[in-house]
Amino acid sequence: MVTVLLPGPLRSEAGGESRLTVAAGGTLRAVLDEVAATWPRLARRIRDERGDLRRYVNVYVDGEDCRHTGALDTPVPDNAEVQILPSVAGG
C-alpha cells in the first residue's frame, strides 16, 4: 500500500480526502495511474494530456523530489508516502 498526501487545493478533486491509499507501488507512474482510475479529475490536475507531470506540480516520494530521482519512473516502495504539492504563486 502507498499513501498519497494531498494539500487543501487538491482535496476537492478527491472527495475532500487529505490522504488516499492505493495498492499500486513499484513506480510513481503506477501510483498515479491508480489515482487516475479512481479520481480522474484529480489526475488531470497532476498530469498533462501526455501523461507527464504538470510543470507547476511538485511530487515527493518519501520526502525526495521525484524530478531528481527518475520523475515518473521514480521507485515507490510499499508503505511509501507520495506527497503532491501544486506550486502557489501570487503577489
Secondary structure as UniProt FT lines:
FT   STRAND          2..5
FT   HELIX           8..11
FT   HELIX           12..14
FT   TURN            15..16
FT   STRAND          19..22
FT   STRAND          26..27
FT   HELIX           28..38
FT   HELIX           40..46
FT   TURN            49..50
FT   TURN            55..56
FT   STRAND          57..61
FT   TURN            62..63
FT   STRAND          64..65
FT   HELIX           66..68
FT   TURN            69..70
FT   HELIX           71..73
FT   STRAND          75..76
FT   TURN            78..79
FT   STRAND          81..86
//
